[in-house]
Amino acid sequence: MPAAIALSSRIRPLRIRPLFAALCLGAAVIAGPAPASARGPEGIADVAEKVIDAVVNISTTQTVDAKGGSGESKGGAAPQLPPGSPFEEFFEDFFKNRRGEKGGGPRKTNSLGSGFIIDPAGVVVTNNHVIADSDEINVILNDGTKIKAELVGVDKKTDLAVLKFKPPAGKTLTAVKFGDSDKLRLGEWVIAIGNPFSLGGTVTAGIVSARNRDINSGPYDSYIQTDAAINRGNSGGPLFNLAGEVIGVNTLIISPSGGSIGIGFAVPSKTVVPVVDQLRQFGELRRGWLGVRIQQVTDEIAESLSIKPARGALVAGVDDKGPAKPAGIEPGDVVVKFDGKDIKEPKDLSRIVADTAVGKTVDVVLIRKGKEETKQVTLGRLDDDAKPQPASAKSQPEPEKPVTQKVLGLDLAALSKDLRGRYKIKDSVKGVLVTGVDDGSDAAEKRLSAGDVIVEVAQELVGNAADIKKRVEQLKKDGKKSVLLLVANGSGELRFVALSLQ
């Protein structure tokens, strides 16, 4: 099981150790009550009382094949509870009803999660993974009222969904407002309310442990990390500040055991608000598109490009049909500012471009050959259904050895028709072919391999191995510590690689 996991809306096995529980209770009796200051601010109770009716449980029904999947993902085994536990009867009934009779036909399974009302007209925000693939979605209010809901729209990349239901006649719903997650401070108190293990209306409190956390779960990662207890079933529930404003949507936990260990993640309201607005307006996301492939500016690449300190997003490729092409953005440019916002790393550019309106014309500040330039780009629309293409597998044939020259631990040869065929290199790819890489060299460490094509050296085109050797020797004389290579694979996809000259 991976360490970082989505908070499933399905109930998972709950393991309680009676001896450990007893020891904990004994310690509490001996130690006596903690001072009020150690239990957090008194305002938590006021906030909980104010917003609790806006937090809802999400119950979904899905038809699955009884033969497929594990018990955990397709219904689950009953939790292992100590005899006489107050939850024993509840869980037994729940899992018995959920599993149904054994057999080979399709059956219904139930999932449980959380959500919150943002409009008294009956608009609810939750996680996409809470309602994904559901046949029926129901919203359960804090007073137990169960109402069928309709799906307004989802965004898989931020794991958000918007639902709509019709409020009961004569009933006024409580709605909550979004706060500004950018104003959160480390150590600030936050409150999570949700439906862990189907125990609706559960309030937990903690602090903001980190902001802008990237855990590589998606292209727009920028999570709030909190130690407020978040468990399975809390997915889609709100994270409040002490003003009673929603500053995040609880989405992920890191947990080897499946229970809370004090490391939970919430999508910040800064990300949630524009997504929810678009889903309500269009029923889908309309993200901005720049049309470039970008990579990290490492210290070595920054030194090669005369950029101090290392920052920005390095343009490794430009889409021929994208907005960046006619604007004059080229491979090798480093974007340091977009629409007035600083770009410190590639993720910043991805998030800001996605949040920018389609069709808007913006200024893009970039560094090209050590000098700042400004380009104007009119953004297109990102096709969210487009799937990233895997890199082409490189063949490793054993051909008759071509005439090569060794530079920087690389065996280099001129591209010929025969070599193009052996390494499956398109005719459109120009440069010098890598036919071998020395083990233990910096080139091997940077994952250069036979079949790569060196297109540029220090932002100058090269056509043969002699050109590369000449450029490298000149850079050494100039006192440079590294050299920047523009490298293509057989299909023409580009990336930058900085190799040490020392």
Residue pairs with C-beta under 8 A, 6 or more apart in sequence:
1 256
1 258
3 254
3 255
3 256
4 215
4 217
4 252
4 254
5 252
5 253
5 254
5 255
5 258
6 127
6 129
6 159
6 235
6 251
6 252
7 113
7 127
7 129
7 230
7 231
7 232
7 233
7 234
7 235
7 250
7 251
7 252
7 253
8 111
8 129
8 232
8 235
9 58
9 60
9 111
9 112
9 113
9 127
9 129
9 130
9 232
9 233
9 235
9 236
10 72
10 73
10 76
10 109
10 111
10 112
10 232
11 76
11 79
11 91
11 94
11 112
11 197
11 198
11 232
11 233
12 72
12 76
12 79
12 232
12 258
13 72
13 76
13 77
13 78
13 79
13 80
13 258
14 79
14 80
14 81
14 87
14 91
14 197
14 259
15 79
15 80
15 257
16 80
16 81
16 82
16 85
18 82
36 42
40 189
40 205
41 189
41 242
43 242
44 189
44 191
44 203
44 205
44 242
47 191
47 240
47 242
47 243
47 244
48 191
48 193
48 203
50 244
51 174
51 176
51 193
51 238
51 240
51 244
52 142
52 193
52 201
52 203
53 141
53 142
53 143
53 173
53 174
54 116
54 117
54 173
54 174
54 175
54 176
54 238
55 114
55 115
55 116
55 117
55 142
55 193
55 194
55 201
55 237
55 238
56 114
56 115
56 116
56 117
56 124
56 139
56 140
56 141
56 142
57 112
57 113
57 114
57 115
57 139
57 140
57 195
57 198
57 200
58 112
58 113
58 114
58 115
58 124
58 126
58 130
58 131
58 137
58 138
58 139
58 140
58 149
58 163
58 195
58 236
59 110
59 111
59 112
59 137
59 138
59 139
59 140
59 146
60 110
60 111
60 112
60 113
60 130
60 131
60 134
60 135
60 136
60 137
60 138
61 108
61 109
61 110
61 111
61 134
61 135
61 136
62 108
62 109
62 111
62 133
62 134
62 135
63 106
63 107
63 108
63 109
63 135
64 74
64 106
64 107
64 109
65 106
66 74
66 100
66 102
66 103
66 104
66 105
66 106
66 107
67 104
68 74
71 77
74 109
75 95
75 98
75 99
75 109
76 95
76 98
77 95
78 91
78 92
78 95
79 87
79 91
81 87
81 88
81 91
94 198
98 109
98 110
100 107
100 108
108 135
111 130
111 134
112 195
112 198
112 233
113 126
113 127
113 130
113 131
113 195
113 233
113 234
113 235
113 236
113 237
114 126
114 130
114 193
114 194
114 195
114 233
114 234
114 235
114 236
114 237
114 238
114 250
115 124
115 125
115 126
115 130
115 139
115 163
115 236
115 237
116 124
116 125
116 126
116 176
116 193
116 236
116 237
116 238
116 246
117 123
117 124
117 173
117 174
117 175
117 176
118 124
118 125
118 175
118 176
118 177
118 178
118 246
118 276
119 175
120 167
120 172
120 173
120 174
120 175
121 164
121 167
121 173
122 147
122 164
122 165
122 166
122 167
122 173
123 152
123 162
123 163
123 164
123 175
123 280
124 139
124 149
124 162
124 163
124 164
124 165
125 160
125 161
125 162
125 163
125 236
125 249
125 272
125 276
126 160
126 161
126 163
126 235
126 236
126 249
127 159
127 160
127 161
127 235
127 236
127 249
127 251
128 154
128 155
128 156
128 159
128 160
128 161
129 159
129 235
130 161
130 235
130 236
131 137
131 151
131 154
131 161
131 163
132 154
136 148
137 148
137 149
137 150
137 151
137 163
138 146
138 147
138 148
138 149
139 146
139 147
139 148
139 149
139 163
139 165
140 146
140 147
140 200
141 147
141 173
142 200
142 201
145 168
145 171
147 165
147 166
147 167
147 168
148 165
149 163
149 164
149 165
150 163
150 164
150 165
151 161
151 162
151 163
152 161
152 162
152 163
152 164
152 279
152 280
152 283
153 161
153 162
153 278
153 279
153 280
153 282
153 283
153 284
153 285
154 160
154 161
154 162
154 279
155 161
155 275
155 279
155 285
156 384
157 218
157 219
157 220
157 285
157 384
158 218
158 220
158 267
158 271
158 272
158 275
159 218
159 251
159 267
160 249
160 267
160 272
160 275
160 276
160 279
161 236
161 279
162 276
162 279
162 280
167 173
176 238
176 240
176 244
176 245
176 246
177 245
177 246
178 245
178 246
178 247
178 269
178 272
178 273
179 241
179 243
179 245
179 246
179 247
179 269
180 245
180 247
180 269
180 270
181 211
181 224
181 247
181 248
181 268
181 269
181 270
181 271
182 268
182 270
184 190
184 208
184 211
184 224
184 241
184 247
184 268
185 208
186 207
186 208
186 209
186 210
186 211
187 207
187 208
188 207
188 208
188 241
188 242
189 205
189 206
189 207
189 241
189 242
190 205
190 206
190 207
190 208
190 224
190 226
190 228
190 239
190 240
190 241
190 242
190 247
190 248
191 203
191 204
191 205
191 228
191 239
191 240
191 241
191 242
192 203
192 204
192 205
192 206
192 226
192 228
192 229
192 230
192 234
192 237
192 238
192 239
192 240
192 250
192 264
193 201
193 202
193 203
193 204
193 237
193 238
193 240
194 202
194 230
194 233
194 234
194 235
194 236
194 237
194 238
194 250
195 201
195 202
195 233
195 234
195 237
196 202
196 229
196 230
196 231
196 232
196 233
196 234
197 231
197 232
197 233
198 233
199 233
202 234
204 228
204 229
204 230
205 228
206 226
206 227
206 228
206 229
206 262
207 226
207 227
207 228
208 224
208 225
208 226
209 225
209 226
209 227
209 263
210 224
210 225
211 224
211 225
211 268
212 222
212 223
213 221
213 222
213 223
213 224
213 225
213 265
214 221
214 222
214 223
214 347
215 221
215 223
215 252
215 254
215 265
217 252
219 347
219 350
219 354
220 271
220 347
220 350
220 351
220 354
221 347
222 268
222 270
222 271
222 347
222 351
223 251
223 252
223 265
223 266
223 267
223 268
224 239
224 247
224 248
224 265
224 266
224 267
224 268
225 263
225 264
225 265
226 239
226 248
226 264
226 265
226 266
227 262
227 263
227 264
228 239
228 264
229 260
229 262
229 264
230 250
230 253
230 260
230 264
231 253
231 259
231 260
232 258
232 259
234 250
234 264
235 250
235 251
236 249
236 250
236 251
237 249
237 250
238 246
238 248
238 249
238 250
239 246
239 247
239 248
239 249
239 250
239 266
240 246
240 247
241 247
245 269
246 269
246 272
247 266
247 268
247 269
248 266
248 267
248 268
248 269
248 272
249 266
249 267
249 272
250 264
250 265
250 266
251 265
251 266
251 267
252 264
252 265
253 260
253 261
253 263
253 264
253 265
254 261
254 263
254 264
254 265
255 261
255 263
271 351
274 355
275 285
278 284
278 285
278 286
279 285
285 384
286 358
286 381
287 353
287 354
287 355
287 358
287 381
287 382
287 384
288 353
288 354
288 355
288 356
288 357
288 358
288 360
288 379
288 380
288 381
288 382
289 322
289 323
289 353
289 358
289 379
289 380
289 381
289 382
289 383
290 322
290 323
290 324
290 329
290 349
290 353
290 377
290 379
290 380
291 318
291 319
291 321
291 322
291 323
291 324
291 325
291 380
292 315
292 316
292 317
292 318
292 319
292 322
292 324
292 329
293 315
293 316
293 317
293 318
293 319
293 493
293 494
294 313
294 314
294 315
294 316
294 335
294 346
294 349
294 350
295 313
295 314
295 316
295 346
295 495
295 496
296 314
296 345
296 346
297 305
297 307
297 310
297 311
297 312
297 313
297 314
297 334
297 345
298 310
298 498
299 310
300 481
300 482
300 498
300 499
300 500
301 310
301 314
301 482
301 484
301 496
301 498
302 308
302 309
302 310
302 311
303 480
303 481
303 482
303 498
304 458
304 480
304 482
304 483
304 484
304 498
305 332
305 334
305 367
305 369
305 370
305 459
305 484
306 369
306 370
307 334
307 367
307 370
311 334
311 336
311 343
311 344
311 345
312 334
312 335
312 336
312 343
312 344
312 345
312 366
312 367
313 334
313 335
313 343
313 345
313 346
313 348
313 349
314 332
314 333
314 334
314 346
314 496
315 324
315 329
315 330
315 331
315 332
315 333
315 334
315 335
315 366
316 331
316 494
316 495
316 496
317 331
317 493
317 494
317 495
318 324
318 325
318 329
318 330
318 331
319 325
322 380
323 377
323 378
323 379
323 380
324 377
327 364
327 375
327 376
327 377
327 378
328 375
329 335
329 364
329 366
329 375
329 377
330 368
331 486
331 494
331 496
332 368
332 369
332 456
332 459
332 486
332 496
333 366
333 367
333 368
334 366
334 367
334 368
335 343
335 349
335 364
335 365
335 366
336 342
336 343
336 365
336 366
336 367
336 372
337 343
337 363
337 364
337 365
338 349
338 352
338 353
338 356
338 362
338 364
338 365
339 352
339 356
339 360
339 362
339 363
339 364
340 363
341 348
341 352
342 348
343 349
343 352
353 379
354 382
356 362
356 379
357 379
358 379
358 380
358 381
359 378
359 379
360 378
360 379
361 376
361 377
361 378
361 379
362 376
362 377
362 379
363 374
363 375
363 376
364 374
364 375
364 376
364 377
365 372
365 373
365 374
366 372
366 373
366 374
366 375
367 373
369 459
391 489
391 493
392 424
392 489
392 490
392 491
394 423
394 424
394 449
394 450
394 451
394 452
394 489
394 490
395 422
395 423
395 424
395 451
396 450
396 451
397 422
397 423
399 418
399 419
399 422
401 435
402 413
402 414
402 416
402 419
402 435
403 413
403 414
404 411
404 412
404 413
404 435
404 436
404 465
405 411
405 412
405 413
405 465
405 466
405 469
406 412
407 465
407 468
407 469
407 472
408 441
408 442
408 443
408 472
408 483
408 499
408 501
409 437
409 438
409 441
409 442
409 443
409 444
410 434
410 436
410 437
410 438
410 441
410 443
410 448
410 454
411 434
411 435
411 436
411 437
411 450
412 432
412 433
412 434
412 435
412 454
412 465
412 468
413 419
413 432
413 433
413 435
413 465
414 432
414 433
414 463
414 464
414 465
415 425
415 429
415 430
415 431
415 432
415 433
415 453
419 425
419 433
419 435
420 426
420 427
423 433
423 450
423 451
423 490
424 451
424 490
425 433
425 451
425 453
425 490
426 490
426 491
426 492
428 492
429 453
429 455
429 488
429 490
429 491
429 492
430 453
430 455
430 461
430 463
431 453
431 454
431 455
431 456
431 461
431 462
431 463
431 488
432 453
432 454
432 462
432 463
432 464
432 465
432 467
432 468
433 451
433 452
433 453
434 448
434 449
434 450
434 451
434 452
434 453
434 454
435 450
436 450
437 443
437 444
437 448
437 449
437 450
438 444
442 499
442 500
443 497
443 499
446 497
446 498
446 499
448 487
448 497
451 489
451 490
452 487
452 488
452 489
453 487
453 488
453 489
453 490
454 462
454 468
454 485
454 486
454 487
455 461
455 462
455 486
455 487
455 488
455 494
456 462
456 484
456 485
456 486
457 467
457 468
457 471
457 472
457 483
457 484
457 485
457 486
458 471
458 475
458 483
458 484
459 484
459 486
460 471
462 468
462 471
471 483
472 483
472 501
475 483
475 501
476 501
480 501
481 500
481 501
481 502
482 498
482 499
482 500
482 501
483 498
483 499
483 501
484 496
484 497
484 498
485 496
485 497
485 498
485 499
486 494
486 495
486 496
487 494
487 495
487 496
487 497
488 494
